[in-house]
Amino acid sequence: MESIGEMMEANRSNWDARVPVHLRGYGLDHLRAGGQRLAAFEYAAIDVDGRDVLHLQSHIGTDTICLARHGARAVGLDLSGASIAAARGLAAECGVDIEYVHSDVYAAVKALGGRRFDVVYTGKGALCWLPDLHRWARVVAELLRPGGVLYAIDFHPLMQAAADEQPATGLLLDGNYLNTGAERYDSPDTYAGVGVLAESTVTYEWAHGLDEVLDAVLSAGLRLTGFVEHDVCCWRRFPSMTDLGDGWFGWPEGVPRLPLMFSVRAEKA
Ligand SMILES: C[S@@+](CC[C@H](N)C(=O)[O-])C[C@H]1O[C@@H](n2cnc3c(N)ncnc32)[C@H](O)[C@@H]1O
């Protein structure tokens, strides 16, 4: 069995390998043309204009750019050096001033030199890469100023547990909803392409039930000020989903409204 450090290293290498694929497959022309990727309900939940905003697990920085365009003094942080390099290039192309920091989330306090933020924004495929959510929430609490806000919006564990191939009616589950420890995958696919990775195909992910997410946030001393289960998703999870524009998708007519994402808003006292 690999150590947590070895698993993190495999994940870092996998995310490095994904970068050239994602630079082609993320629909970046929309962003270059000034397009938005954050939903209106996200901006309604957090006030980023004129605030110090830290985007954890910022990948190639698409959402970081949107936060900056909305007035944030934005800092992005990611484990993958290739993601950080690509994010710097993309921000320059978009003419947006963003600072990027190369670090593991768990080492973020030190990597950011003890700086504190008004908002910590994260999600959209972030939490599943973290083995210990309680430790993550303690790091977030340390990164926030008094009165600062955590906004985490991620894929709903029910949707994560759903099978890729769905029957004509009903919902087929084939994955864990609850955390049973590290899950090893070996796949040349990413959500932006099938068979696109020639190397670094092994990853380790962790399922996190909603109870674990909420308990982590509350145990870190943060006050829960919002929790929403969303019937929209920033990824076409199932082929039948309806394109809502700006990178968002919803259920087609006549399909039961199950949650696709969830968001947690919490404040530091
Ligand atoms: C699905 S992406 C996040 C997507 C991002 N929200 C976006 O809009 O593109 C997951 C990111 O988490 C990063 N990551 C995974 N484990 C991490 C860790 N322990 N610390 C920091 N970043 C990590 C990966 O390098 C990757 O860039």
PDBQT file of the ligand as one rigid body, heavy atoms in Angstrom, charges set to zero:
ROOT
HETATM    1  C1  LIG A 301     -10.466  19.362 -10.878  1.00  0.00    +0.000 C 
HETATM    2  S1  LIG A 301      -9.110  20.436 -10.596  1.00  0.00    +0.000 S 
HETATM    3  C2  LIG A 301      -9.915  21.785  -9.887  1.00  0.00    +0.000 C 
HETATM    4  C3  LIG A 301     -10.641  22.426 -10.949  1.00  0.00    +0.000 C 
HETATM    5  C4  LIG A 301     -10.751  23.880 -10.795  1.00  0.00    +0.000 C 
HETATM    6  N1  LIG A 301     -11.798  24.165  -9.832  1.00  0.00    +0.000 N 
HETATM    7  C5  LIG A 301     -11.038  24.482 -12.127  1.00  0.00    +0.000 C 
HETATM    8  O1  LIG A 301     -11.944  25.291 -12.198  1.00  0.00    +0.000 OA
HETATM    9  O2  LIG A 301     -10.365  24.157 -13.100  1.00  0.00    +0.000 OA
HETATM   10  C6  LIG A 301      -8.275  19.768  -9.202  1.00  0.00    +0.000 C 
HETATM   11  C7  LIG A 301      -6.970  20.506  -8.895  1.00  0.00    +0.000 C 
HETATM   12  O3  LIG A 301      -6.596  20.111  -7.573  1.00  0.00    +0.000 OA
HETATM   13  C8  LIG A 301      -5.182  20.095  -7.540  1.00  0.00    +0.000 C 
HETATM   14  N2  LIG A 301      -4.773  19.320  -6.363  1.00  0.00    +0.000 N 
HETATM   15  C9  LIG A 301      -4.966  18.016  -6.118  1.00  0.00    +0.000 A 
HETATM   16  N3  LIG A 301      -4.491  17.697  -4.900  1.00  0.00    +0.000 NA
HETATM   17  C10 LIG A 301      -4.017  18.853  -4.352  1.00  0.00    +0.000 A 
HETATM   18  C11 LIG A 301      -3.389  19.179  -3.112  1.00  0.00    +0.000 A 
HETATM   19  N4  LIG A 301      -3.185  18.264  -2.186  1.00  0.00    +0.000 N 
HETATM   20  N5  LIG A 301      -3.010  20.466  -2.906  1.00  0.00    +0.000 NA
HETATM   21  C12 LIG A 301      -3.208  21.423  -3.859  1.00  0.00    +0.000 A 
HETATM   22  N6  LIG A 301      -3.805  21.165  -5.050  1.00  0.00    +0.000 NA
HETATM   23  C13 LIG A 301      -4.185  19.889  -5.296  1.00  0.00    +0.000 A 
HETATM   24  C14 LIG A 301      -4.786  19.488  -8.868  1.00  0.00    +0.000 C 
HETATM   25  O4  LIG A 301      -3.451  19.766  -9.204  1.00  0.00    +0.000 OA
HETATM   26  C15 LIG A 301      -5.817  20.134  -9.803  1.00  0.00    +0.000 C 
HETATM   27  O5  LIG A 301      -5.277  21.272 -10.407  1.00  0.00    +0.000 OA
ENDROOT
TORSDOF 0
